[in-house]
Amino acid sequence: MTHILLAEDEDHIAKLIEFKLAKEGFQITVARDGREAISLLTEKPWSLLILDVLLPVCDGWQVLQAVRALPELISLPVLIMSARNYPNMEVAGKGEMGAQQYLKKPFDPNDLVQVVKRMVKYDR
């Protein structure tokens, strides 16, 4: 089973993502803030982290920094999502911070599914 951690504080977005990905056979766990995401990341092996940038308690950049500081998580694929359009956000997230993909909100849920399938070993 492919385990995905979704760090998203907006309930309607989390439910949409969870529904779409569960329908494809992925097991989704939702973290509602950055601190919860960091805690959950150390509990079991994950196939992917889907990470919103604007999270309460500690933001997505802080979560990503914590992920990349842990040797056991250094190779965890990360998909960053954000509604904010900062200059060079995609470059910073994918380059300097070590995420593999960036998805701007709002996004097409079918596009998200395709990105996730490319990022993890998909064998359904």
C-alpha positions in Angstrom: 0.0 0.0 0.0 1.2 3.5 -0.9 1.1 5.8 2.2 0.8 9.5 1.5 1.0 12.2 4.2 -1.0 15.3 3.2 -0.2 18.4 5.2 -3.2 20.7 4.5 -5.1 22.9 6.9 -8.1 23.8 4.7 -10.7 21.1 5.3 -12.4 21.2 1.9 -9.1 20.9 0.0 -7.9 18.1 2.3 -11.2 16.2 1.8 -11.0 16.6 -2.0 -7.4 15.4 -2.2 -8.1 12.5 0.2 -11.2 11.5 -1.9 -9.4 11.6 -5.2 -6.3 9.8 -4.1 -8.1 7.1 -2.0 -10.2 6.4 -5.1 -7.0 5.6 -6.9 -5.9 3.2 -4.1 -3.6 5.4 -2.1 -3.8 5.5 1.7 -3.9 9.1 2.9 -3.2 10.5 6.3 -4.0 14.2 6.9 -1.9 16.5 9.1 -3.7 19.9 9.9 -0.6 21.8 10.8 3.2 21.7 10.4 4.0 20.4 13.8 1.6 17.4 13.3 3.1 16.7 9.9 6.6 16.6 11.3 5.4 14.3 14.1 3.6 11.9 11.7 6.6 11.8 9.4 8.7 10.0 11.9 6.0 7.4 12.8 6.1 5.2 9.7 7.5 5.0 6.2 5.8 7.3 3.7 5.8 7.2 -0.1 5.1 10.9 -0.6 4.5 14.1 1.3 2.0 16.5 -0.2 2.8 19.8 1.6 0.8 23.1 1.7 3.1 26.1 2.2 0.7 28.1 4.4 0.2 25.8 7.4 -0.5 26.9 11.0 2.0 26.4 13.8 5.0 26.0 11.5 4.7 26.6 7.8 5.5 24.2 4.9 9.0 25.6 4.4 9.8 24.7 8.0 8.3 21.3 7.6 10.4 20.7 4.4 13.5 21.9 6.2 12.9 19.5 9.0 12.3 16.6 6.5 15.6 17.3 4.7 17.4 17.5 8.1 16.5 13.9 9.0 18.6 11.2 7.3 15.7 8.7 7.2 13.6 11.2 5.3 16.1 12.9 3.0 14.9 10.9 -0.1 11.2 11.3 0.7 9.5 12.8 -2.4 7.7 16.1 -1.7 5.0 17.8 -3.6 4.5 21.4 -2.6 1.2 23.2 -3.1 0.4 26.9 -2.6 -2.2 29.4 -3.5 0.4 32.2 -3.1 2.4 33.1 -6.2 5.6 34.4 -4.9 8.3 35.2 -7.4 10.5 32.1 -8.0 8.3 29.9 -5.6 8.6 26.9 -7.8 12.4 27.3 -8.3 12.9 27.8 -4.6 10.8 24.8 -3.6 12.1 22.4 -6.2 15.7 23.6 -6.0 16.9 25.2 -2.8 14.4 23.4 -0.5 14.5 20.0 -2.1 11.0 19.4 -3.2 10.4 17.4 -6.4 7.2 19.0 -7.7 5.2 22.2 -7.2 1.5 22.6 -7.8 -0.2 26.0 -7.8 -3.6 26.2 -6.2 -6.3 26.1 -7.4 -5.4 22.9 -9.3 -7.3 20.4 -11.3 -7.8 17.3 -9.1 -7.1 15.0 -12.1 -3.8 16.7 -12.6 -2.9 16.2 -9.0 -3.6 12.4 -9.4 -1.4 12.2 -12.4 1.5 14.1 -10.6 1.2 11.8 -7.6 1.2 8.7 -9.8 4.4 9.9 -11.4 6.0 10.6 -8.1 5.4 7.3 -6.4 5.5 3.7 -7.5 2.0 3.2 -8.7 0.9 -0.4 -9.1 -2.8 -0.7 -9.0 
